[in-house]
């Protein structure tokens, strides 16, 4: 049986859900229940005949101009880049760390012998960036990375970059550069296929995602955007949510790993009460939450806490930038807990996040922007949308090691989480902090928690653990150290 057929069969008999559409207290509720022979779509509702959806996906990664030269200094004799300041110097002088690829790779133990060669990462965004190729090449050259393998697609047509008419274009351009550069930083030999929707509405994003699936553009697909579930109402909206879920079903059947950001506005995501972000809340997507990562100048891992810059007790380095963001993560009001999650989460609702990654505005990463009015150069960026493409790149490394696409990872990740020894080997357990801004939010705790999921990866050991799973075919030996 082919991998695709096997995945489809497993989906039908193990994780096939019938989504029943119900209206409860004014909110759309989709109940996930096992159903033999069901197509996984919600039961038909009264159609309104409209192809337009009120879903408006947003992204707004926090960024701050690095108060240094516009590029790292020239390479030294070891063929490595030297940024003008070390992370500790940045902390002292500017109030934030200056994490470059070498620091993040070291902190999370990304193996140098896995590069993503032969793998493809399909990144979906809206609007795109007018300087994406130049920015990626500048970033890659600055940090001594291999020449990027990069392709650009506009399946719905290309919209001119006019932020004075479409202000959201600036945030999307920043997100585009962040996603592409940091996927490349973690999997530098992987091919990056950037698929750009002409706007950020649900139907346009769905077409871009469908384009990825239908054209086999990647074994992994990161989605660094979302819409609070509280904003998803109405029959037309429900239609586009069902269409998106069908895309993720098809991704699962095709062994494509889908990742999405849990959000950058705390548990509430802009509301007064906790609100999960969609598509991260879809049970067929791996939701990425955020942490504050503390590492030394060599990138050696020290510890992590929940990303919550709104809490003075959690905000790193004295909160000198005045940022007050926090990781998303909340129980879903749309999806029930999938079978793989319920035992560890202890909740009846699907909860985000599934995993965590560095995201704080104060412990973020360097990214090159060549389109901002305030000037071209290196900026310091964060958000769960920074961790999302990096988790996708980690999945690409795992696929390379396995010699095949590992596909939908959540059931495997939660099996690892349920095994104390394997969990301790593969993850950093984040146990300090919460993600509340206007509400109490949710506290970190041992093993699974809502703000950071299972925790952050020890990448080499996580990949080794994934390869120990039944059915994982290893193309190369990966040390577990």
C-alpha positions as CSV (number, residue, x, y, z in Angstrom):
1,X,0.0,0.0,0.0
2,X,1.3,3.4,-0.9
3,X,2.0,6.0,1.9
4,X,-0.9,8.1,0.6
5,X,-3.3,5.2,0.6
6,X,-2.1,4.0,4.0
7,X,-2.6,7.5,5.4
8,X,-6.1,7.7,3.9
9,X,-7.1,4.3,5.3
10,X,-5.8,5.2,8.8
11,X,-7.7,8.5,8.5
12,X,-10.9,6.6,7.7
13,X,-10.6,4.1,10.5
14,X,-8.7,5.9,13.3
15,X,-9.2,9.7,12.9
16,X,-12.2,10.3,10.6
17,X,-14.5,12.8,12.1
18,X,-18.0,13.9,11.2
19,X,-18.2,17.6,11.9
20,X,-21.8,18.4,13.0
21,X,-22.7,22.1,12.7
22,X,-24.5,23.4,15.7
23,X,-25.3,26.9,16.8
24,X,-24.9,27.2,20.6
25,X,-25.1,30.5,22.5
26,X,-24.5,32.4,19.3
27,X,-21.2,30.6,18.4
28,X,-20.6,28.1,15.7
29,X,-19.7,24.7,17.3
30,X,-18.4,21.8,15.2
31,X,-18.6,18.6,17.1
32,X,-15.9,16.0,16.2
33,X,-17.2,12.4,16.5
34,X,-16.0,9.2,14.9
35,X,-18.0,8.2,11.9
36,X,-17.5,5.4,9.5
37,X,-17.6,6.3,5.8
38,X,-18.1,10.0,6.6
39,X,-16.3,12.5,4.4
40,X,-15.1,14.6,7.3
41,X,-17.1,17.7,6.3
42,X,-19.7,19.3,8.5
43,X,-23.3,18.5,7.6
44,X,-24.7,20.8,5.0
45,X,-26.2,24.0,6.3
46,X,-28.5,26.3,4.5
47,X,-26.3,27.9,1.8
48,X,-26.4,31.7,1.3
49,X,-25.0,31.5,-2.2
50,X,-22.0,33.6,-1.4
51,X,-18.4,32.8,-2.2
52,X,-17.2,35.6,0.0
53,X,-16.3,35.0,3.6
54,X,-16.1,37.4,6.6
55,X,-13.0,35.6,7.8
56,X,-10.1,38.0,7.7
57,X,-6.8,36.4,8.5
58,X,-4.3,38.6,10.2
59,X,-0.6,38.6,11.0
60,X,1.4,41.3,12.8
61,X,4.8,40.1,13.9
62,X,6.5,42.4,16.4
63,X,9.7,43.9,15.1
64,X,12.2,46.5,16.2
65,X,15.0,48.1,14.2
66,X,18.4,46.8,15.4
67,X,20.4,50.0,16.4
68,X,23.6,48.8,14.7
69,X,25.0,48.6,11.2
70,X,22.6,47.4,8.6
71,X,24.4,44.1,8.2
72,X,26.6,41.8,10.2
73,X,30.3,42.3,9.8
74,X,32.3,40.4,7.2
75,X,33.0,36.7,7.6
76,X,35.9,35.7,9.8
77,X,38.4,33.1,8.9
78,X,36.2,30.3,10.1
79,X,33.6,31.3,7.4
80,X,31.1,32.4,10.1
81,X,29.3,35.7,10.4
82,X,30.0,38.0,13.3
83,X,27.2,40.3,14.3
84,X,28.5,43.6,15.8
85,X,27.0,42.6,19.2
86,X,26.7,39.4,21.1
87,X,23.3,38.5,22.6
88,X,24.5,39.6,26.0
89,X,25.7,42.9,24.7
90,X,22.4,43.5,23.1
91,X,20.6,42.7,26.3
92,X,22.7,45.2,28.2
93,X,22.6,48.0,25.7
94,X,19.2,47.7,24.0
95,X,17.1,45.5,26.2
96,X,16.7,42.5,23.9
97,X,18.8,39.6,22.8
98,X,20.3,39.5,19.2
99,X,19.7,35.8,18.3
100,X,21.1,34.9,14.9
101,X,20.7,31.5,13.2
102,X,23.7,30.1,15.0
103,X,22.2,30.9,18.4
104,X,18.8,29.4,17.7
105,X,20.3,26.3,16.1
106,X,22.6,25.7,19.0
107,X,19.9,26.4,21.7
108,X,17.5,23.9,20.1
109,X,20.2,21.4,19.1
110,X,19.5,21.5,15.4
111,X,21.8,18.9,13.8
112,X,24.3,20.2,11.2
113,X,24.2,16.9,9.4
114,X,20.6,17.4,8.4
115,X,20.0,20.3,6.1
116,X,16.6,19.7,4.5
117,X,18.2,18.5,1.2
118,X,15.6,17.0,-1.1
119,X,12.7,18.5,0.9
120,X,10.2,21.3,0.1
121,X,8.6,23.8,2.4
122,X,5.4,25.4,1.1
123,X,4.8,28.8,2.8
124,X,1.4,30.4,2.4
125,X,1.0,34.1,2.9
126,X,-1.2,37.0,1.7
127,X,0.1,40.0,-0.3
128,X,3.7,39.0,-0.1
129,X,6.8,41.2,0.1
130,X,8.1,43.4,-2.8
131,X,11.7,42.6,-1.8
132,X,11.4,39.0,-0.8
133,X,14.1,37.6,-3.0
134,X,16.6,40.4,-2.2
135,X,15.9,40.1,1.5
136,X,16.3,36.4,1.6
137,X,19.6,36.6,-0.3
138,X,20.9,39.3,2.0
139,X,20.0,37.3,5.1
140,X,21.5,34.1,3.7
141,X,24.8,35.8,2.7
142,X,25.0,37.7,6.0
143,X,24.9,34.5,8.1
144,X,26.9,32.3,5.8
145,X,24.0,30.1,4.8
146,X,23.8,28.2,1.5
147,X,22.4,29.9,-1.5
148,X,18.6,29.7,-1.2
149,X,16.5,27.4,-3.3
150,X,13.4,29.6,-3.7
151,X,10.3,29.7,-5.9
152,X,7.5,32.2,-5.9
153,X,3.9,31.5,-6.9
154,X,0.9,33.9,-7.3
155,X,-2.1,31.5,-8.0
156,X,-4.6,34.3,-7.6
157,X,-2.6,37.0,-9.3
158,X,-0.1,39.5,-8.0
159,X,-1.3,42.6,-6.2
160,X,1.0,45.7,-6.3
161,X,2.6,46.7,-3.1
162,X,0.7,49.9,-2.0
163,X,0.5,50.0,1.8
164,X,-0.9,53.5,1.6
165,X,-4.0,51.8,0.1
166,X,-3.8,48.5,1.9
167,X,-2.1,49.1,5.3
168,X,-2.1,45.3,6.1
169,X,0.4,44.8,3.4
170,X,3.2,46.0,5.6
171,X,2.6,43.4,8.3
172,X,2.2,40.7,5.7
173,X,5.4,41.7,4.0
174,X,7.2,41.5,7.4
175,X,5.7,38.1,8.0
176,X,6.7,36.9,4.5
177,X,10.3,37.8,5.0
178,X,10.3,36.4,8.6
179,X,8.9,33.0,7.4
180,X,11.1,32.6,4.4
181,X,14.3,33.6,6.1
182,X,13.9,31.5,9.2
183,X,12.7,28.4,7.4
184,X,15.9,28.7,5.4
185,X,17.9,29.2,8.6
186,X,16.8,25.9,10.1
187,X,16.6,23.8,6.8
188,X,19.1,25.7,4.6
189,X,19.1,23.1,1.7
190,X,15.4,22.7,1.5
191,X,13.5,24.2,-1.4
192,X,11.2,27.0,-0.2
193,X,8.0,27.5,-2.3
194,X,6.3,30.7,-1.4
195,X,2.6,30.8,-2.4
196,X,1.1,34.3,-2.2
197,X,-2.7,35.0,-2.0
198,X,-3.8,38.4,-3.4
199,X,-5.5,39.2,-0.1
200,X,-6.0,37.9,3.4
201,X,-9.7,36.8,3.2
202,X,-10.6,33.2,3.8
203,X,-11.5,32.3,0.2
204,X,-8.2,33.6,-1.1
205,X,-6.1,31.9,1.6
206,X,-8.0,28.6,0.9
207,X,-7.2,28.8,-2.8
208,X,-3.5,29.3,-2.0
209,X,-3.5,26.4,0.4
210,X,-5.4,24.2,-2.2
211,X,-2.7,25.2,-4.8
212,X,0.0,23.8,-2.5
213,X,-1.9,20.5,-2.1
214,X,-2.9,20.1,-5.7
215,X,0.6,20.9,-7.1
216,X,2.6,19.0,-4.5
217,X,4.6,22.0,-3.5
218,X,5.8,20.8,-0.1
219,X,5.8,18.0,2.4
220,X,5.3,20.7,5.1
221,X,3.2,23.8,5.1
222,X,3.5,26.6,7.7
223,X,0.7,29.1,8.2
224,X,1.8,32.1,10.2
225,X,-1.6,33.8,10.4
226,X,-5.0,33.3,11.9
227,X,-8.4,34.6,12.8
228,X,-9.8,34.5,16.4
229,X,-12.6,31.9,16.6
230,X,-14.8,34.7,18.1
231,X,-14.8,36.4,14.7
232,X,-15.9,33.2,12.9
233,X,-19.7,33.5,12.6
234,X,-22.3,33.2,9.8
235,X,-23.2,30.7,7.2
236,X,-20.7,32.1,4.6
237,X,-18.0,32.0,7.2
238,X,-18.8,28.5,8.1
239,X,-18.5,27.5,4.5
240,X,-14.9,28.7,4.3
241,X,-14.0,27.1,7.6
242,X,-15.3,23.8,6.2
243,X,-13.3,24.3,3.0
244,X,-10.2,24.9,5.0
245,X,-10.7,21.8,7.1
246,X,-11.1,19.8,3.9
247,X,-7.8,21.1,2.7
248,X,-6.2,19.9,6.0
249,X,-7.8,16.5,5.6
250,X,-6.3,16.3,2.1
251,X,-3.0,17.4,3.5
252,X,-3.2,14.6,6.1
253,X,-4.0,12.0,3.4
254,X,-1.0,13.2,1.3
255,X,1.4,13.0,4.3
256,X,1.8,16.8,4.5
257,X,2.6,18.3,7.9
258,X,0.6,21.6,8.5
259,X,1.7,24.1,11.2
260,X,0.0,27.3,12.3
261,X,0.7,30.1,14.8
262,X,-1.3,30.1,18.1
263,X,-1.3,33.9,18.1
264,X,0.5,36.9,19.6
265,X,-2.2,38.6,21.7
266,X,-2.5,36.3,24.7
267,X,-5.1,33.7,25.5
268,X,-7.8,36.3,24.5
269,X,-6.4,37.1,21.0
270,X,-8.1,40.5,21.1
271,X,-11.2,39.5,23.0
272,X,-12.2,39.8,26.7
273,X,-12.3,36.1,27.2
274,X,-10.0,33.3,25.9
275,X,-10.1,32.8,22.2
276,X,-8.3,30.2,20.2
277,X,-6.9,31.2,16.8
278,X,-8.0,29.3,13.6
279,X,-6.4,27.5,11.7
280,X,-4.2,26.6,14.7
281,X,-7.3,25.3,16.4
282,X,-8.1,22.8,13.7
283,X,-7.3,19.3,15.0
284,X,-5.4,18.4,11.8
285,X,-2.9,21.3,12.3
286,X,0.0,21.5,14.7
287,X,-0.4,24.7,16.7
288,X,2.8,26.5,17.7
289,X,2.8,28.5,21.0
290,X,5.5,30.9,22.2
291,X,8.2,31.1,24.8
292,X,10.9,33.4,26.0
293,X,14.2,31.6,25.4
294,X,17.3,32.3,27.4
295,X,20.6,31.2,25.9
296,X,24.2,32.4,26.3
297,X,26.4,34.0,23.6
298,X,27.3,30.5,22.3
299,X,23.7,29.6,22.0
300,X,23.8,27.2,24.9
301,X,20.3,26.5,26.2
302,X,19.6,27.9,29.7
303,X,15.8,27.8,30.2
304,X,12.5,29.0,28.9
305,X,9.3,30.5,30.2
306,X,5.9,31.3,28.7
307,X,6.1,34.3,26.4
308,X,4.1,37.0,28.2
309,X,5.6,40.5,27.8
310,X,2.5,42.0,29.5
311,X,3.5,40.5,32.8
312,X,6.4,42.4,34.5
313,X,7.3,39.2,36.3
314,X,7.7,37.4,33.0
315,X,8.9,40.1,30.6
316,X,12.6,39.7,29.9
317,X,15.3,42.3,30.5
318,X,13.2,45.0,32.1
319,X,10.6,45.4,29.3
320,X,12.6,48.3,27.8
321,X,10.7,48.2,24.5
322,X,7.3,48.6,26.1
323,X,5.8,45.6,24.2
324,X,2.9,43.9,26.0
325,X,2.2,40.9,23.8
326,X,1.9,37.2,24.8
327,X,1.5,33.8,23.2
328,X,-1.9,32.7,22.2
329,X,-3.4,29.4,23.3
330,X,-6.9,28.6,24.5
331,X,-9.6,26.0,24.3
332,X,-11.5,25.9,21.0
333,X,-15.1,27.0,20.8
334,X,-15.4,25.2,17.5
335,X,-13.6,21.8,17.8
336,X,-13.9,19.1,20.4
337,X,-10.7,17.5,21.7
338,X,-9.3,15.0,19.2
339,X,-8.5,11.5,20.4
340,X,-4.7,12.1,20.4
341,X,-4.9,15.1,22.7
342,X,-7.6,14.5,25.3
343,X,-5.6,12.3,27.7
344,X,-2.8,14.9,28.2
345,X,-4.9,18.0,28.0
346,X,-7.7,16.7,30.2
347,X,-10.2,18.9,28.4
348,X,-13.2,18.2,26.2
349,X,-12.3,20.9,23.7
350,X,-9.4,21.0,21.3
351,X,-6.8,23.2,22.9
352,X,-3.9,25.2,21.4
353,X,-0.9,25.1,21.5
354,X,0.5,21.7,20.6
355,X,4.1,22.7,20.8
356,X,6.2,25.8,21.7
357,X,9.1,27.8,20.3
358,X,10.9,31.0,21.1
359,X,8.7,34.0,20.3
360,X,9.1,36.9,22.8
361,X,9.7,40.4,21.4
362,X,12.8,40.5,23.7
363,X,14.3,37.1,22.8
364,X,13.4,37.0,19.1
365,X,15.4,36.6,16.0
366,X,17.2,38.8,13.4
367,X,15.5,39.3,10.1
368,X,16.3,41.5,7.1
369,X,13.6,43.9,5.8
370,X,14.2,45.9,2.7
371,X,10.8,47.5,2.2
372,X,10.1,49.6,5.4
373,X,9.8,53.3,5.3
374,X,11.9,53.6,8.5
375,X,14.8,52.1,6.6
376,X,16.2,48.9,5.2
377,X,18.3,46.7,7.4
378,X,18.2,44.1,10.2
379,X,15.3,44.1,12.5
380,X,14.6,42.1,15.6
381,X,11.4,40.1,15.3
382,X,9.3,37.6,17.3
383,X,5.9,36.1,17.6
384,X,4.5,32.6,17.3
385,X,4.7,33.2,13.6
386,X,8.5,33.1,14.0
387,X,8.3,29.7,15.5
388,X,5.8,28.3,13.0
389,X,8.1,28.2,9.9
390,X,11.0,26.9,12.1
391,X,8.8,24.0,13.3
392,X,8.0,23.3,9.7
393,X,11.7,23.3,8.9
394,X,12.3,20.9,11.7
395,X,9.7,18.6,10.2
396,X,11.5,18.9,6.9
397,X,14.7,17.7,8.6
398,X,12.8,14.8,10.2
399,X,11.5,13.9,6.7
400,X,15.0,13.9,5.4
401,X,16.2,11.7,8.2
402,X,13.3,9.3,7.7
403,X,13.6,9.1,4.0
404,X,9.9,9.8,3.6
405,X,7.3,12.4,4.7
406,X,6.2,11.7,8.2
407,X,3.0,13.6,7.6
408,X,0.6,14.7,10.3
409,X,2.7,14.7,13.5
410,X,0.3,15.4,16.3
411,X,-0.6,11.8,17.2
412,X,3.0,10.9,17.3
413,X,4.0,14.0,19.3
414,X,1.4,13.3,21.9
415,X,2.4,9.6,22.2
416,X,5.9,10.8,22.9
417,X,4.4,13.2,25.5
418,X,2.7,10.3,27.2
419,X,6.0,8.4,27.6
420,X,8.0,10.1,30.4
421,X,11.4,8.9,29.3
422,X,10.9,9.7,25.6
423,X,9.3,13.0,26.4
424,X,12.2,14.1,28.6
425,X,14.6,13.3,25.8
426,X,12.8,15.0,23.0
427,X,11.3,18.2,24.6
428,X,12.2,21.1,26.9
429,X,9.3,21.2,29.4
430,X,8.2,24.8,30.0
431,X,6.7,25.1,33.4
432,X,6.8,28.8,34.3
433,X,4.4,31.5,33.2
434,X,0.9,32.2,31.8
435,X,-0.6,33.7,28.7
436,X,-3.2,36.1,30.2
437,X,-3.4,39.7,29.2
438,X,-6.9,40.9,30.0
439,X,-7.9,37.6,31.6
440,X,-6.1,35.2,33.9
441,X,-5.1,33.1,30.8
442,X,-3.6,29.7,31.3
443,X,-0.7,28.6,33.4
444,X,2.3,26.5,32.3
445,X,2.7,23.2,34.1
446,X,4.6,20.0,33.8
447,X,4.2,18.1,30.5
448,X,1.3,19.5,28.4
449,X,-0.1,23.0,29.0
450,X,-2.1,25.4,26.8
451,X,0.4,28.2,26.3
452,X,3.4,26.0,25.1
453,X,1.8,22.7,24.4
454,X,4.3,19.8,24.9
455,X,7.2,22.3,25.1
456,X,10.0,23.2,22.8
457,X,12.2,20.8,20.8
458,X,15.6,19.3,21.4
459,X,15.7,18.9,17.7
460,X,18.3,16.2,17.3
461,X,16.8,14.1,20.0
462,X,13.2,14.7,18.8
463,X,14.1,13.5,15.3
464,X,15.8,10.4,16.8
465,X,12.7,9.7,18.8
466,X,10.4,10.2,15.8
467,X,12.5,7.7,13.9
468,X,12.0,5.1,16.7
469,X,8.3,5.2,15.9
470,X,6.8,2.1,14.1
471,X,6.8,2.7,10.4
472,X,9.6,5.3,10.3
473,X,12.1,4.3,7.7
474,X,15.6,5.7,8.5
475,X,17.8,6.7,5.6
476,X,20.6,7.7,7.9
477,X,21.7,7.2,11.5
478,X,20.9,10.2,13.7
479,X,22.7,10.5,17.0
480,X,20.4,11.1,20.0
481,X,23.0,13.4,21.7
